[in-house]
């Protein structure tokens, strides 16, 4: 399959934020052949699409989510994290089957596609049915371990990393407060056995950090690091309350801090100090968190929150500008997920490409495209989402092998059953 | 012209947040005939539209904006308010003609319509060409005085309140720091002459309040009140730094605090204490502020910020819940603008109605519609925007008498000229 996207503005993000004018991208078998001036006339194409001056750029990478929680959206709001989890979420999640999670994940995928998200870093309960949903819909996904059954994590690791170019798996832990020290030590051994990174929720709330210090005499980052969990990389989700020593560990280990501002504001968890993380040279990515805590899966909202909350926190309107945020939301996320061939638009990279409709009032005038995307952009500007060379969404129409209305109906029934 | 919208869920907001199922709305000559169970079969309709189970609700009211600034979008970012205004905005605004502002306002109207905004409270430089743009596009607008030439304000007041059901005008001042005490005293006399409310920017930044205390020995709210500016109502835009005495004045005078969180975060101005304003019983509305400081005209983003920032500021996830925010963004804004027949859906009210597409992944499942709108909603869910009984936007198509691309081209030229 050879596809040519022509007559496009292109933000490759490969080496700068410059926008190529009148460019084109050639794609073959899921990978990019060339970007920029193409040989459009000398190749026989299966598909040629006139982009009509709109923008092509790398898809957004949602670097922390729990896709299967869509059925819980708007069912439990206006509560702090601990009560929200223990009173509202855990009891209802216990009623979800793997098939339920398959359907709920497909609902999330519809939202990812219509929001320009081409890959997600997903942590949830039933990795096989999550992977089934992702593969059936053509969505790219790296899953992260959440179960304390480490034999299961090892099985998932071996099976899910070898069954499709779309799905992967990394070792992980939900959080220090839900995993015992013994299990975390075993997890560290597993990570050493495979020389593989480890991710987990980390320093999301002040009380989580206080609790860890009470239990272990150190912060969640120090504790995980002391067990060797970060010896082969990895990182933490949320990272709202990192101490100076925590930041040193993140920097020295080269591990990722994944920011989740939408969830952090809605659960009143706090504001991550993104400016200071950047100043320390810590690698950053952005995620939506799950649809029960955020409640939407929209990287545009997250990007505006990352920059806006940093400006507020530092009383400095120049803090964490649009270009830095755009990098975190695309190439940054790809780096965190280990998707090093999905980060930018360049020959040989996977064709995970989105089209942004510049012919929309909030994207006009075209004074500065990256700033328009971060400061005034919206998921309503997503015209096309391509993953691995296949267009999965364009002009409001999904290509996932099923009618959205059927998915809506099934998830509605699940929601009503567990309410 | 008689229009019937049927097969709809309806959030009237008239006396509760309950959603009517299988309802309909009858409309004649710009006003609502009935809401709920209709006489759909016994009336002859010019137009009957199957809403297919989607939601009808009152349009959003953008209670503070500067529409004509669209040409400045993404031209001056990442600066604090004072430098942003003096170095970047004022010199460029000086190059704008009334015709330029007409075009730039039309670009803003496209964005309002596609975002479900049915009325705006606009403050800008050339009230006649702004009113022309609003009327030509069928947009509802109340303008607020910004000029220190009070003879002009009186002329605008008399002319713009009597030329169309779509446009109105109120007395106003840009801010205490741009208006002399003498002119504010004259403005107070004008407000008393017409027994009419007065609005202005108020306590947007800490330095504004400090400067006012240095100049006048009291806060901007105390100063305006001492001059009698609020004797016939009105209110303030932003209201980030209100003292306890300021809040008492707002409450006692019954004046409106208009929240602008998007602008306040982007300019690093601060977080308004919405919870405390609510606790004091102060009337609240929400605005986007202009497209050069926000940079988008999207009430969904503002709503999420109002609730999210309040949750953060109070470390309380239950602070300012979705229903309160939804009220501020619709009926609240109408109240601030004096549009008392545009606030809710009820017989006799103006037909300013929007359709929210519930068949979208971020609006599923339908566990709680108001929460879905505030916590996971997006302007991408706006399917239809009706103002004064006329559909001005539906399914991506505008009905404003001109092709959007022509407006984009003209505003692009203006932007390039003033850059």
Interface residues (C-beta under 8 A of the other chain):
Chain A: X70 X71 X73 X74 X75 X77 X78 X79 X80 X81 X84 X107 X108 X110 X111 X114 X262 X264 X265 X266 X267 X268 X270 X271 X291 X294 X295 X296 X297 X298 X301 X304 X305 X307 X308 X309 X311 X312 X314 X315 X316 X317 X318 X319 X321 X322 X359 X360 X361 X362 X364 X365 X366 X367 X368 X371 X372 X375 X376 X377 X378 X379 X380 X404 X405 X408 X411 X412 X414 X415 X416 X419
Chain B: X70 X71 X73 X74 X75 X77 X78 X79 X80 X81 X84 X107 X108 X110 X111 X114 X262 X264 X265 X266 X267 X268 X270 X271 X291 X294 X295 X296 X297 X298 X301 X304 X305 X307 X308 X309 X311 X312 X314 X315 X316 X317 X318 X319 X321 X322 X359 X360 X361 X362 X364 X365 X366 X367 X368 X371 X372 X375 X376 X377 X378 X379 X380 X404 X405 X408 X411 X412 X414 X415 X416 X419
